[in-house]
Amino acid sequence: MTTTILTQTYNFSAYMIYLPIVITLTVFVSQFLFKNSKTFMMDIFHQKEDIAMATNSLFKIGFYLLNIGFALCIIEFLQIETVERLVVSLSKKIGGFSIYLGVMMLLNLMLFLKGRKHASNKVDPIQNENTPF
């Protein structure tokens, strides 16, 4: 007959701490980024507010899906048997996710800047007709 020794782990606590933090971080960064990206979108779409705001909303939804999906993919914690290991594990997971979130924010900003540059380089056909040869 075998006996199983049950040891208390802090894994469930880790999940219950990790999830609200990464979701809150994602929402905070998303709100900040896309509130400030409206100016870029208006410039990219030549002051056409409806298409600029629709595109901005689509970027925001994609940002949520990508980042929350990634946070859920990396959620696995190994056996956490002490509070010290709980803090260390959470620090590594949340720190790594924060770095990833920062990189994603910078990539989005680069996309906005590239779109703005592309939009400003386009020649307006009406202006082209009025230019002397």
C-alpha contacts under 8 A as a table, 3 or more apart, distances in Angstrom:
res1	aa1	res2	aa2	distance
7	T	81	E	7.85
8	Q	81	E	6.59
9	T	12	F	7.68
9	T	79	Q	6.51
9	T	80	I	5.35
9	T	81	E	4.65
9	T	82	T	7.36
10	Y	13	S	5.20
10	Y	14	A	6.19
10	Y	79	Q	7.75
10	Y	80	I	5.28
10	Y	81	E	6.00
10	Y	82	T	7.07
10	Y	83	V	7.36
10	Y	86	L	6.64
11	N	14	A	4.95
11	N	15	Y	6.38
11	N	77	F	6.51
11	N	78	L	7.51
11	N	79	Q	6.66
11	N	80	I	5.72
11	N	86	L	7.83
12	F	15	Y	5.17
12	F	16	M	6.24
13	S	16	M	5.03
13	S	17	I	6.13
14	A	17	I	5.21
14	A	18	Y	5.85
14	A	77	F	7.61
14	A	86	L	6.53
14	A	90	L	6.75
15	Y	18	Y	5.05
15	Y	19	L	5.96
15	Y	75	I	7.38
16	M	19	L	5.88
16	M	20	P	7.04
17	I	20	P	6.15
17	I	21	I	6.57
18	Y	21	I	5.36
18	Y	22	V	6.22
18	Y	75	I	7.90
18	Y	90	L	6.72
18	Y	93	K	7.98
18	Y	94	I	7.08
19	L	22	V	5.46
19	L	23	I	6.08
20	P	23	I	5.21
20	P	24	T	5.90
21	I	24	T	5.16
21	I	25	L	6.07
21	I	94	I	7.77
22	V	25	L	5.00
22	V	26	T	6.06
22	V	68	I	7.62
22	V	71	A	6.82
22	V	94	I	6.90
22	V	97	F	7.43
23	I	26	T	5.09
23	I	27	V	6.17
23	I	68	I	6.63
24	T	27	V	5.15
24	T	28	F	6.00
25	L	28	F	5.13
25	L	29	V	6.08
25	L	98	S	7.80
26	T	29	V	5.32
26	T	30	S	5.93
26	T	64	Y	6.88
26	T	67	N	6.79
26	T	68	I	7.09
26	T	101	L	7.34
27	V	30	S	5.06
27	V	31	Q	5.99
27	V	64	Y	7.45
28	F	31	Q	5.28
28	F	32	F	6.20
29	V	32	F	5.18
29	V	33	L	5.94
29	V	101	L	7.94
29	V	105	M	7.62
30	S	33	L	5.14
30	S	34	F	5.94
30	S	60	K	6.59
30	S	63	F	7.06
30	S	64	Y	7.30
31	Q	34	F	5.48
31	Q	35	K	5.81
32	F	35	K	5.37
32	F	36	N	6.34
33	L	36	N	5.44
33	L	37	S	6.07
33	L	105	M	7.19
34	F	37	S	4.78
34	F	38	K	6.54
34	F	56	N	6.78
34	F	60	K	6.60
35	K	38	K	6.02
36	N	39	T	6.56
36	N	40	F	7.99
37	S	40	F	5.17
37	S	41	M	6.28
37	S	56	N	7.49
37	S	112	F	7.41
38	K	41	M	5.04
38	K	42	M	6.12
38	K	52	A	7.33
38	K	53	M	7.03
38	K	56	N	6.97
39	T	42	M	5.23
39	T	43	D	6.30
40	F	43	D	5.13
40	F	44	I	6.04
40	F	112	F	6.21
40	F	113	L	7.41
40	F	116	R	6.43
41	M	44	I	4.96
41	M	45	F	6.04
41	M	52	A	4.99
41	M	53	M	7.27
41	M	55	T	7.75
41	M	56	N	6.90
41	M	112	F	7.36
41	M	116	R	7.73
42	M	45	F	5.33
42	M	46	H	5.94
42	M	47	Q	4.69
42	M	48	K	6.38
42	M	49	E	6.18
42	M	52	A	5.51
42	M	53	M	7.97
43	D	46	H	5.09
43	D	47	Q	5.95
43	D	116	R	6.40
43	D	119	A	7.60
44	I	47	Q	7.76
44	I	52	A	7.72
44	I	115	G	6.01
44	I	116	R	4.82
44	I	118	H	7.86
44	I	119	A	5.23
44	I	120	S	7.55
45	F	48	K	5.57
45	F	49	E	7.75
45	F	51	I	7.10
45	F	52	A	5.91
45	F	119	A	7.37
46	H	119	A	7.86
47	Q	52	A	7.75
48	K	51	I	5.96
48	K	52	A	6.17
49	E	52	A	5.03
49	E	53	M	5.94
50	D	53	M	5.45
50	D	54	A	6.13
51	I	54	A	5.03
51	I	55	T	6.00
52	A	55	T	5.27
52	A	56	N	6.10
53	M	56	N	4.91
53	M	57	S	6.10
54	A	57	S	5.14
54	A	58	L	6.33
55	T	58	L	5.06
55	T	59	F	6.24
56	N	59	F	5.11
56	N	60	K	6.20
57	S	60	K	4.95
57	S	61	I	6.27
58	L	61	I	5.18
58	L	62	G	6.18
59	F	62	G	5.09
59	F	63	F	6.03
60	K	63	F	4.98
60	K	64	Y	6.26
61	I	64	Y	5.10
61	I	65	L	6.17
62	G	65	L	5.12
62	G	66	L	5.97
63	F	66	L	5.31
63	F	67	N	6.04
64	Y	67	N	5.43
64	Y	68	I	5.81
64	Y	69	G	7.98
65	L	68	I	5.51
65	L	69	G	5.68
66	L	69	G	5.21
66	L	70	F	6.13
67	N	70	F	5.04
67	N	71	A	6.13
67	N	101	L	7.08
68	I	71	A	4.93
68	I	72	L	6.20
69	G	72	L	5.17
69	G	73	C	6.23
70	F	73	C	4.97
70	F	74	I	6.41
71	A	74	I	5.48
71	A	75	I	6.25
71	A	97	F	6.86
72	L	75	I	5.14
73	C	76	E	7.65
74	I	93	K	7.72
75	I	93	K	7.75
77	F	80	I	7.36
77	F	89	S	7.37
80	I	83	V	7.80
80	I	85	R	5.87
80	I	86	L	5.88
81	E	85	R	6.87
81	E	86	L	7.63
82	T	85	R	5.30
82	T	86	L	6.31
83	V	86	L	4.83
83	V	87	V	6.27
84	E	87	V	5.25
84	E	88	V	6.28
85	R	88	V	4.99
85	R	89	S	5.86
86	L	89	S	5.21
86	L	90	L	6.06
87	V	90	L	5.21
87	V	91	S	6.00
88	V	91	S	5.07
88	V	92	K	6.25
89	S	92	K	5.25
89	S	93	K	6.21
90	L	93	K	5.14
90	L	94	I	5.81
90	L	95	G	7.98
91	S	94	I	5.35
91	S	95	G	5.57
92	K	95	G	5.15
92	K	96	G	5.87
93	K	96	G	5.23
93	K	97	F	6.09
94	I	97	F	5.01
94	I	98	S	6.00
95	G	98	S	5.03
95	G	99	I	6.30
96	G	99	I	5.19
96	G	100	Y	6.24
97	F	100	Y	4.96
97	F	101	L	6.01
98	S	101	L	4.95
98	S	102	G	6.13
99	I	102	G	5.09
99	I	103	V	6.29
100	Y	103	V	5.12
100	Y	104	M	6.21
101	L	104	M	5.02
101	L	105	M	6.14
102	G	105	M	5.04
102	G	106	L	6.25
103	V	106	L	5.10
103	V	107	L	6.16
104	M	107	L	5.02
104	M	108	N	6.21
105	M	108	N	5.14
105	M	109	L	6.23
106	L	109	L	4.95
106	L	110	M	6.13
107	L	110	M	5.00
107	L	111	L	6.26
108	N	111	L	5.00
108	N	112	F	6.29
109	L	112	F	5.05
109	L	113	L	6.19
110	M	113	L	5.05
110	M	114	K	5.99
111	L	114	K	5.07
111	L	115	G	6.04
112	F	115	G	5.11
112	F	116	R	6.10
113	L	116	R	5.02
113	L	117	K	6.11
114	K	117	K	5.08
114	K	118	H	6.07
115	G	118	H	5.03
115	G	119	A	6.04
116	R	119	A	5.08
116	R	120	S	6.17
117	K	120	S	5.20
117	K	121	N	6.18
118	H	121	N	5.20
118	H	122	K	6.49
119	A	122	K	5.42
120	S	123	V	7.86
123	V	127	Q	7.53
123	V	128	N	7.09
124	D	127	Q	5.40
124	D	128	N	6.34
125	P	128	N	4.94
125	P	129	E	6.48
126	I	129	E	5.40
126	I	130	N	6.80
127	Q	130	N	5.33
127	Q	131	T	6.53
128	N	131	T	5.46
